[in-house]
Amino acid sequence: MSEMTMTEKILARAAGKRAVEPGDNVWVAADVLMTHDVCGPGTIGIFRREFGAQARVWDRDRVVLIPDHYIFTKDDKAHRNVDILREFAADQSLPHLYDVGTPRYKGVCHIALAEEGHNRPGEVLFGTDSHTCTAGAFNEFATGIGNTDAAFVMGTGKLLLKVPPTMRFVFDGEVPSYILAKDLILQIIGDIGVDGATYRAMEFAGDAVMRLSMEERMTLANMVIEAGGKNGIIAADETTRAYVGARTKKSFDEVTNDPGASFSFERRYDASRLEPVVARPHSPDNRALARELKDVRLTRAYIGSCTGGKLTDFVNAAQVLRGRHVAVDTFLVPSTTEVSTGLRTHTIDGRPLLDIFRDAGCQVSIEASCAACLGGPKDTFGRINGPEVCISTTNRNFPGRMGSKEGQVYLASPYTVAASAVTGRITDPRELLQ
Amino acid sequence: MTIRGRVYVLGDNIDTDQIIPAEYLNLVPTIPEEYRKLGSYALAGLARTPDQPPFVPPGAMTGPFTIIVAGKNFGCGSSREHAPIALGAAGTKAVVAESFARIFFRNCVATGELYPCETPARLVDAFRTNEEAVLDLEANTLTNVATGAVHTLRPLGDAGPVIAAGGLFAYARQTGMISAAGTGAGASVSGGPQAGADD
């Protein structure tokens, strides 16, 4: 019997096979299918067209609907799209709709899935969003799919997948206090390029990774897609079990690499030698050291999204911003309502994060959503509507990603974004962190 | 099968935000009027250069370009199926690129909107926008009609029959993987190992 990686083991189990190897095409059973307001209506349209108006989803308890993209806008079609999700959930009696305007509303789907206990080790998660790979931090197989594939899963519970080879990225040693997970993943993407992991699984391992919080591990797995990867994956440990156990009573089955598992690529990093990095316009692999870019003048800073809008991201930004004032327009958007609450309840030296940010002159939205990470309707909070030069904790900086094609976006960690917001130019956070 | 028409030439890493900017993702592809609108916005996110005509002329719903010739990693970024759909709705039949991002390739196959053809050699300098080309999907060649140069493509493999059938569902029905439309959910999957739209 061949020895398998974590990804291979999950796919073998979900395919009902004893073993699989890279390149095998296998029918995989889904544990969870997630969709949102941007791709859900199209998925539902295909599901009804192909399976019939009276068709039922394959398993009500495994379909999760999380409106999160275009919520706080006057755009009529955006509201119509949430109505389509609402009507479908009612028609199908789906228990997992996190509906807008109700106490269940969550915000950004990838963080909501984690918070609501839908991410569980050993499982297969499909989502109609490329950043579905975020959930790989939980030792599961998670990947983004299109509407047609999602409609197929909705009706059958299955999808044909090619088993990916695994690339392994190992971080040994101690991560310096000024380095965050965002620096690790931007380092990797800069090394392998935006198509360096196409069709492949990316495993993150090593002492330095296993010392990260779940939120930081999610940042690593989140940007796998920016290297073209199919999924990211991290071993489960006490950190994973504590997070998942606090959020779901469902049992789960962790996977580990077999001792003889083979990898298509392995790269080791000495974490102690890492420096804060930035991805320059207009590509996530256009890496430079933050300290090399101190002549870049900014007009805006942005903290939010599935990548950089978790509570830990705001706590990290607040470490830099407290007692200081921003020099450029700085927009903050919590990813979920739980994070939004945390901005009020989490304190540093007795002061709530929200007060720290407002004292610093930031514009804080209390409404959780994807917001300006992907531009969105023209009235989206923080959207780039002209030739702005923005530094952001988000995930993509392709031309026009945050709105206007005239905009320029630099991607960086919450420390680097906060430090740069204070000085108005790209700043290595070591200059401000004590 | 051959596809003949005008070519539109693009570079590397053409991402889904350039193919269909996020502000148009409020359009739902399964609603016919909105499908057509998506076509009118195809490649609206592309930075305009003086020597390149717009992909879709202002005010038009479709464009004159049947085949896109591009470099590496075409369709990178988001999983939005709106991207291959916008190109298909604009009248494009095929994208010939050095390589594709995984989800975009898969969405081309699943929707049946576009043939995503890979080339072993870089062809972005072998064509100019507006030149006429012939894509032969049996011989796996792309011919520049003006120069007569014939370029070899990689075979589509398992994806070819799926696109030819009209996408994942049509293919799944043709091959008996799922039952006919309208027979209700919980359709069981009984296909062979090669029977689908994989990347």
Interface residues (C-beta under 8 A of the other chain):
Chain A: D24 N25 V26 W27 V38 C39 P41 G42 G45 I46 R49 E50 F51 G52 A53 Q54 A55 R56 V57 W58 H69 Y70 D75 K77 A78 N81 I84 T128 D129 S130 T132 G144 I145 G146 N147 T148 D149 A151 F152 G155 T156 K158 L160 L161 K162 V194 D195 T198 Y199 I225 G228 K230 S283 L374 G375 G376 P377 K378 R396 F398 P399 G400 R401 G403 K405
Chain B: N13 D15 D17 Q18 P21 A22 E23 L25 N26 L27 V28 P29 T30 I31 G45 L46 A47 K72 N73 C76 G77 S78 S79 R80 E81 H82 S99 A101 R102 I103 R106 N107 A110 T111 D158 G167 L168 F169 A172 I178 A181 G182 T183 G184 A185 G186 A187 S188 V189 G191 P193 Q194 A195 G196 A197 D198 D199
